[in-house]
Amino acid sequence: MSTENEGTAVPPAPSAPPTPVDAPAAPAYQGHPAPDGGNPTTPLPPVPPGAPGAHGDQGAPGMHSGQGDPGSAHGAQGGPTASGPASGSPSAPDPSWPPPPPPGSGAHADGGSGQGGGGWGSSYQQPAPAPAPKKGGRGGLLAAVLVAALVAGGLGGGLGYTLARNNDDTSSTTVSASTSGGNVKRDPGTVAAVAAKALPSTVTIEAESSSGEGGTGTGFVFDKQGHIVTNNHVVADAVDGGKLSATFPDGKKYAAEVVGNAQGYDVAVIKLKNAPSDLKPLTLGNSDEVAVGDSTIAIGAPFGLSNTVTTGIISAKNRPVASSDGTGSQASYMSALQTDASINPGNSGGPLLDAQGNVIGINSAIQSTSNGGFGTGQAGSIGLGFAIPINQAKYVAQELIKTGKPVYAKIGASVSLEETSGGAKITEQGAGGSEPVDPGGPADKAGLQPGDVITKLDDRVIDSGPTLIGEIWTHKPGDEVTITYERDGKERTTELTLGARVGDN
């Protein structure tokens, strides 16, 4: 998935229009002829210099318009056709695991710039004086009336200014609020009230590898025992001998350790060392009941700016997303909640809340066209953010706390990861020369064969291998699902009980 954003160049404005030649009198509006090609409107006689109301008119200054912004886009890391859900028994290593990132458009960048030319403006030109009217004619009377009117207008304006100035000296009409800032009581359900309740239970995570490399992400309190839920890619640097810390909004900082991480799900659990006794876990919602258009609130540390709150809506559900850590060797798959709440690097692992303050997802990935700000060179938000549904993340986190290892649902077959729209095709050969369909596995028992193209899982349309993997992983091992597939041009269905795979290796 890739996106382009290109600045639109604004064409330069034309030069100043030519001055009319041999005009009998100055036009009524400078620089424009009378309508329908007729003669210019005859000007009023000039006002004597120094008379009240005498004035000039300055033309509008030149206008400048145009913008441009270099950009880049993020897409799934490309890779060769490989297996989908891992095959093999839970006890034996699976050469097809974890699945590599799907092939697709790699990072795609396209920049554009635009600039606008100046507009035009010119000073007002004093109209040429009209021929002097004959003595006693109506022209002289009109001029006298005009001057008298201008004088009266000037007097009126002067009197009005004097009265206004005198009134300012009496009493002020400014009204001061009786409550402001922290004294305002904010109703439950407002963004301010939700943020005030949720912020104390979010942390900014700093992860550092043994070589000193690392980054910043976000997490939230999962239980009173000190477990914090976040993304795997936030803490990956600290998994093997690195350092972890979690800082609360009040400035209190705690050392932490990784309890377990699931690379395929992109979920991890860390635990605070010497955790405080007054931890308040965030309330978990039900992501299955979320509807498109529901309000969302995201909390995180974008570009290191801790405790940042942004808002938006649920833009879509069940969005198939394959993300990578950038190495090209491993990928994470999700059937994501899409939101337009502003999510940037550093928001990863933070909670996505509903209007009541319940966690409905974990902010995990973005689609972007910008190459970042603050000198980081990282991508920024364009309103396409993706979150792991909390129902899935909750199950994964509980397994990590219980055993330290993730448990994945599987069908026991290798599928192509090519970007297609026809479905997920079971490959003719498994990864590393293994069988494409595990003998005695779930797919084998359901009658699936190499070459079958899976087009639905229950009522969810499957358009590719990554989509199938993401949908399978929203289920638990042992769940029964209905598979719709095509074989030899004919559509068929079969019932399948999902198997289990333990660990990422």
C-alpha positions in Angstrom: 0.0 0.0 0.0 1.6 3.3 -1.0 0.4 6.9 -1.2 1.7 9.9 -3.0 1.4 13.5 -2.1 2.5 16.2 -4.5 2.5 19.9 -4.1 0.4 21.7 -6.8 2.2 24.5 -8.5 0.3 27.8 -8.7 0.8 29.6 -12.0 2.2 33.1 -11.8 -0.3 36.0 -12.0 -0.3 38.0 -15.2 1.6 41.3 -15.4 -0.1 44.6 -14.7 -2.8 45.3 -17.3 -2.0 48.0 -19.9 -3.2 51.6 -19.4 -6.1 52.6 -21.7 -5.0 54.9 -24.5 -6.6 58.2 -25.2 -9.4 57.7 -22.7 -11.6 60.7 -22.5 -11.7 60.5 -18.7 -10.4 58.3 -15.9 -12.5 55.1 -15.5 -14.7 54.6 -12.4 -12.6 51.6 -11.3 -8.9 51.9 -12.1 -7.6 49.6 -14.8 -11.0 48.2 -16.0 -13.0 49.5 -19.0 -16.7 50.2 -18.7 -19.1 47.2 -19.2 -20.0 46.1 -22.7 -17.2 48.2 -24.1 -19.0 51.5 -23.5 -17.4 54.8 -22.4 -15.9 55.0 -19.0 -18.1 56.4 -16.3 -17.6 60.1 -15.9 -15.8 60.9 -12.6 -17.1 63.2 -10.0 -15.2 66.5 -9.7 -12.1 66.3 -7.7 -12.1 67.3 -4.0 -9.9 70.3 -3.3 -6.8 69.3 -1.4 -7.1 69.8 2.3 -10.9 69.6 2.3 -12.3 67.1 4.8 -12.9 63.7 3.2 -10.3 64.2 0.5 -8.4 60.9 0.1 -6.6 58.6 -2.3 -6.9 54.9 -2.9 -4.1 52.5 -2.7 -4.4 49.4 -4.9 -4.3 45.9 -3.4 -0.8 44.6 -2.8 0.4 41.7 -4.8 -0.9 38.3 -3.7 1.3 35.3 -3.3 0.1 31.7 -3.2 1.6 28.3 -3.5 2.8 25.5 -1.4 4.9 22.4 -1.8 5.9 19.6 0.4 8.4 16.9 -0.3 7.0 13.5 0.7 7.6 9.8 1.0 5.3 6.9 1.4 5.4 3.7 3.5 4.2 0.4 2.2 4.6 -3.2 3.1 8.2 -4.5 2.7 8.4 -6.6 -0.5 9.4 -10.2 -0.5 9.2 -13.4 -2.5 6.2 -15.8 -2.3 6.3 -17.7 0.9 4.2 -19.5 3.4 1.3 -17.9 5.2 0.3 -19.2 8.6 3.0 -21.4 10.0 2.7 -25.1 9.3 4.0 -28.0 11.2 3.3 -29.4 14.7 3.6 -27.1 17.7 6.7 -29.0 18.9 8.7 -29.0 15.7 10.4 -25.9 14.2 8.7 -24.6 11.2 10.9 -23.4 8.3 8.1 -21.3 7.1 7.8 -19.4 10.3 7.5 -16.5 10.8 6.1 -15.5 7.4 8.1 -12.9 5.6 6.6 -9.6 4.6 4.3 -9.8 1.6 5.7 -8.5 -1.7 4.3 -5.2 -2.7 5.3 -1.7 -3.3 8.3 -0.8 -1.2 8.8 2.5 0.3 7.6 4.9 -2.4 8.6 8.5 -2.3 7.5 11.4 -4.5 8.1 15.0 -3.8 6.6 18.0 -5.4 6.9 21.7 -5.0 4.9 24.6 -6.1 5.4 28.3 -6.0 3.2 31.2 -6.9 4.0 34.3 -8.8 3.1 37.7 -7.5 -0.2 39.3 -8.4 -0.5 42.9 -9.2 -1.5 46.2 -7.6 -0.9 49.8 -8.4 -1.4 53.2 -6.8 -4.6 55.1 -7.4 -4.2 57.7 -10.2 -5.9 61.1 -9.6 -8.5 61.4 -12.4 -8.1 64.1 -14.9 -10.1 67.2 -14.0 -13.3 67.6 -16.0 -13.8 70.8 -18.1 -14.8 73.7 -15.9 -18.6 74.2 -16.1 -20.0 77.5 -17.2 -20.7 80.0 -14.5 -24.2 79.4 -13.0 -24.4 75.9 -14.5 -25.5 72.8 -12.7 -21.9 71.5 -12.5 -20.9 74.2 -10.1 -24.0 73.5 -7.9 -23.2 69.8 -7.8 -19.6 70.4 -6.8 -20.7 72.8 -4.1 -23.2 70.2 -2.7 -20.6 67.5 -2.8 -18.1 69.6 -0.9 -20.7 70.4 1.7 -21.6 66.8 2.1 -18.0 65.8 2.6 -17.5 68.5 5.2 -20.6 67.3 7.0 -19.4 63.8 6.9 -16.0 64.8 8.3 -17.7 66.6 11.1 -19.9 63.6 11.9 -16.9 61.3 12.0 -15.0 63.6 14.3 -17.9 64.0 16.7 -18.4 60.2 16.7 -14.7 59.6 17.6 -14.9 62.2 20.4 -18.0 60.7 21.9 -16.5 57.2 21.7 -13.3 58.4 23.4 -15.2 60.1 26.2 -17.3 56.9 26.8 -14.2 54.8 27.2 -13.3 56.9 30.2 -16.5 56.0 32.1 -16.8 52.2 32.7 -15.6 49.0 31.2 -17.9 46.4 29.6 -15.4 43.5 29.9 -16.9 40.4 31.5 -14.6 38.0 33.4 -15.3 34.3 33.7 -16.1 33.0 37.2 -14.3 29.7 36.4 -11.4 29.0 34.2 -8.8 26.4 33.5 -8.5 23.9 36.3 -11.7 25.2 38.0 -13.9 24.1 35.2 -15.8 20.9 35.8 -15.7 18.8 32.7 -18.5 16.4 32.0 -17.9 12.7 31.7 -17.4 11.7 28.0 -15.7 14.9 26.9 -12.3 14.5 25.5 -10.8 16.5 28.3 -12.4 14.3 30.9 -11.4 11.1 29.2 -7.8 12.3 28.8 -7.6 13.4 32.4 -8.6 9.9 33.5 -6.5 7.9 31.0 -3.2 9.9 31.0 -2.1 8.8 34.5 -2.2 5.2 33.3 -0.1 5.7 30.1 3.7 5.6 30.0 6.4 6.7 27.7 8.7 3.7 27.0 12.4 4.1 26.3 14.1 1.0 24.9 17.8 0.6 24.4 19.8 -2.3 22.9 23.1 -3.6 24.3 24.8 -1.5 21.6 23.1 1.7 22.7 20.6 2.0 19.9 16.9 2.4 20.6 13.8 4.5 20.5 10.7 5.8 22.2 7.2 4.4 22.3 4.1 4.2 24.5 2.3 1.7 26.6 -0.5 1.5 29.1 -1.2 -0.1 32.5 -2.8 -3.6 32.0 -3.1 -4.7 35.5 -2.3 -3.8 39.1 0.7 -6.1 39.2 2.7 -3.7 37.0 2.2 -5.2 33.6 2.4 -2.7 30.7 1.0 -3.6 27.2 2.8 -2.1 24.2 4.0 -3.1 20.6 6.7 -5.6 20.0 8.5 -3.2 17.8 8.7 -0.7 20.6 10.7 -3.0 22.9 12.4 -5.3 20.3 15.8 -3.5 20.9 15.7 -4.4 24.6 14.7 -8.0 24.3 18.2 -9.4 24.4 20.3 -7.7 27.1 19.0 -4.2 26.5 17.5 -1.6 28.9 13.9 -0.6 29.4 12.3 2.2 31.3 8.7 3.5 31.6 7.9 7.1 32.6 4.5 8.2 33.9 3.1 11.7 33.2 3.9 12.8 36.7 7.6 12.3 35.9 8.1 9.1 37.9 10.4 6.7 36.0 10.7 2.9 36.5 13.0 0.3 35.2 11.2 -2.5 33.4 11.8 -5.9 31.8 10.2 -7.8 28.9 7.8 -10.5 30.1 7.0 -11.7 26.6 6.7 -10.5 23.0 4.8 -11.7 19.9 6.4 -10.5 16.7 3.6 -11.8 14.5 0.9 -10.0 16.5 3.3 -7.0 17.2 2.2 -7.2 20.8 4.5 -7.2 23.9 4.2 -7.1 27.7 6.7 -5.5 30.0 6.7 -5.4 33.8 7.7 -2.5 36.0 10.4 -3.2 38.6 9.3 -2.0 42.0 5.9 -1.1 40.6 3.9 1.3 42.7 0.9 0.0 44.6 -1.6 2.6 43.3 -1.6 1.6 39.6 -4.9 2.1 37.8 -5.3 -0.2 34.8 -7.2 1.2 31.9 -10.6 -0.3 31.2 -10.7 -2.6 28.2 -13.6 -2.2 25.7 -15.0 -4.5 23.2 -13.5 -3.9 19.8 -16.0 -6.2 18.0 -18.8 -3.7 18.9 -16.9 -0.7 17.5 -18.7 1.0 14.6 -17.4 3.1 11.7 -17.8 6.8 12.7 -17.3 6.2 16.5 -15.1 8.8 18.2 -11.6 7.9 19.0 -8.9 9.3 21.3 -5.2 8.4 20.9 -2.6 8.9 23.5 1.2 8.6 22.9 4.5 10.3 22.5 4.8 11.3 18.9 8.4 12.2 18.0 9.2 11.9 21.7 6.5 14.5 22.8 5.1 12.5 25.7 1.5 12.6 26.9 0.1 13.9 23.6 -3.7 13.5 23.1 -5.3 13.5 19.6 -8.8 12.7 18.4 -10.6 11.3 15.4 -13.1 8.6 14.4 -13.0 5.0 13.4 -12.6 5.2 9.6 -12.8 1.5 8.8 -12.8 -1.9 10.4 -11.1 -5.2 9.5 -8.5 -3.4 7.5 -5.8 -5.9 6.4 -2.4 -4.5 7.3 1.1 -6.1 7.0 3.8 -4.1 8.7 7.5 -4.8 9.0 10.4 -3.8 11.3 12.3 -2.6 8.2 14.7 -5.6 8.0 12.5 -7.4 5.4 12.9 -10.7 7.2 9.8 -10.7 9.4 6.3 -9.2 9.2 3.3 -8.6 11.5 -0.2 -9.0 10.3 -3.4 -7.5 11.6 -7.1 -7.0 10.8 -6.9 -3.5 12.0 -9.1 -0.7 13.2 -8.4 2.3 11.0 -8.6 5.8 12.5 -7.9 9.3 11.4 -6.7 10.4 14.8 -3.2 11.8 14.4 -0.7 8.9 15.0 3.0 9.4 14.5 6.2 7.6 15.4 6.3 7.4 19.2 2.5 6.7 19.4 3.2 3.0 18.8 1.9 0.9 21.7 -0.3 3.6 23.1 -4.0 3.1 23.7 -6.8 4.0 21.2 -9.8 4.9 23.3 -13.5 5.2 22.7 -15.5 8.2 23.8 -16.0 6.6 27.2 -12.3 6.1 27.8 -12.3 2.3 27.2 -9.3 0.9 25.3 -10.5 -0.5 21.9 -7.1 -0.9 20.3 -3.3 -0.5 20.4 -1.9 2.1 18.0 0.6 0.2 15.8 1.1 1.5 12.3 0.6 4.4 9.9 0.4 5.0 6.2 2.3 8.2 5.4 3.7 10.3 2.6 5.8 12.8 4.7 9.4 12.2 5.5 9.0 13.5 9.0 9.8 16.5 11.0 12.0 17.7 13.9 15.0 16.5 12.0 14.1 12.8 12.5 13.5 11.9 8.9 10.6 9.7 10.1 7.2 9.5 8.5 4.3 11.5 9.8 0.5 11.1 10.0 -1.8 11.8 7.0 -4.8 10.6 8.9 -4.4 6.8 8.1 -3.6 5.1 11.4 -4.0 1.4 12.3 -4.6 -0.2 15.7 -4.6 -3.8 16.8 -8.2 -4.6 18.1 -8.1 -4.9 21.8 -10.0 -8.2 21.9 -7.1 -9.8 20.0 -4.4 -7.9 22.0 -6.0 -8.9 25.3 -5.8 -12.6 24.5 -2.2 -12.3 23.3 -1.1 -10.3 26.4 -2.7 -12.8 28.8 -0.8 -15.7 27.0 2.4 -13.7 27.3 1.9 -13.1 31.0 1.1 -16.7 31.5 3.8 -18.5 29.5 6.0 -15.8 28.1 5.3 -17.1 24.6 2.7 -16.2 22.0 0.1 -18.7 20.7 -1.1 -18.4 17.1 -4.1 -19.9 15.5 -3.3 -21.7 12.2 -4.9 -23.6 9.3 -1.8 -25.7 8.6 -1.2 -24.7 5.0 1.2 -22.4 3.2 -0.3 -19.6 1.2 1.1 -17.2 -1.4 1.8 -13.7 -0.1 1.5 -12.1 -3.5 -0.7 -9.0 -3.6 -3.8 -10.3 -5.5 -7.5 -9.6 -5.4 -8.7 -13.1 -6.1 -8.0 -14.8 -2.8 -5.3 -16.6 -0.9 -3.8 -19.5 -2.9 -2.4 -22.6 -1.2 1.0 -23.0 -2.7 2.2 -26.0 -4.6 5.2 -26.3 -2.3 5.8 -25.3 1.3 8.7 -23.2 2.6 12.0 -24.9 2.7 10.7 -27.9 0.7 8.1 -28.8 3.3 4.6 -30.0 2.4 2.3 -27.1 1.5 -0.5 -28.8 3.5 0.4 -30.3 6.9 -0.4 -34.0 6.8 -3.1 -34.5 9.4 -3.4 -30.8 10.1 -6.5 -28.6 10.1 -6.5 -27.9 6.4 -5.8 -31.5 5.5 -8.6 -32.7 7.7 -10.9 -30.1 6.0 -10.1 -31.4 2.6 -8.0 -28.5 1.3 -5.4 -29.1 -1.3 -2.5 -27.3 -3.0 -3.8 -24.9 -5.7 -7.1 -24.2 -3.8 -7.9 -20.5 -3.6 -9.5 -19.4 -0.3 -12.0 -16.5 -0.9 -13.8 -16.3 2.5 -13.2 -17.1 6.2 -16.7 -17.1 7.7 -18.3 -14.0 6.2 -15.0 -12.1 5.8 -13.9 -11.7 2.2 -10.3 -12.9 1.6 -8.4 -11.1 -1.2 -4.8 -12.2 -0.5 -2.6 -14.3 1.7 -1.8 -11.5 4.2 -5.5 -10.8 4.6 -6.1 -14.5 5.4 -3.3 -14.5 8.0 -4.6 -11.4 9.7 -8.1 -12.8 9.9 -7.0 -16.2 11.2 -5.0 -14.4 14.0 -8.1 -12.7 15.2 -9.3 -16.1 16.3 -8.1 -18.5 19.0 -6.8 -22.0 18.5 -9.8 -24.4 18.6 -12.2 -22.0 17.0 -14.3 -23.5 14.2 -14.5 -21.5 11.0 -16.1 -21.9 7.6 -13.7 -21.8 4.7 -15.0 -20.8 1.2 -12.6 -21.8 -1.6 -12.4 -22.3 -5.3 -11.1 -25.4 -7.0 -11.1 -26.0 -10.8 -13.4 -22.9 -11.2 -16.0 -24.2 -8.8 -16.8 -22.6 -5.4 -16.9 -25.0 -2.4 -17.1 -24.6 1.4 -15.7 -26.7 4.3 -15.6 -26.5 8.1 -12.2 -26.2 9.7 -11.0 -26.2 13.4 -8.0 -24.0 13.9 -4.8 -25.5 15.2 -2.2 -23.9 17.4 1.4 -22.7 17.0 3.5 -21.7 20.0 6.2 -19.1 19.7 7.7 -17.0 16.9 10.5 -19.5 16.0 
